[in-house]
Amino acid sequence: MITVTTESFDEDVLKSDRPVLVDFWTEWCPPCRMLAPILDEIDAEYGDRLVIAKLNADDHPEIALRYNVLGYPTLNLYRNGEIIHQIKGAKPKRMILADLSPHI
């Protein structure tokens, strides 16, 4: 799992050779905290096929605004610089994997 910033987003996410799941989160968001261990598990299991990146939307609001992320947590899946799937809100691991499986 990586942490991305405004400065590193384009290089780490948009130019990645693997799909990148970006977790837009905030410190004050309880569902974001609930989602964190689930993303850790997915990273451990699928890290060879998928990059998981965390972006603190309070610290880097420019990126959240660029992609019209208005609620947290929001998970955007990027491939070749484009959003190919979006998941809004905290969901169980099995639901996240069901959403991601066609793309990874």
Buried (B, 14 or more C-beta within 10 A) or exposed (E): BBEBEBEBBEEBBEEBEEBBBBBBBBEEBEBBBEBBEBBEEBBEEBEEEBBBBBBBBEEBEEBBEEBEBEEBBBBBBBBEEEEEBBBBEBBEBEEBBEBBEEBB
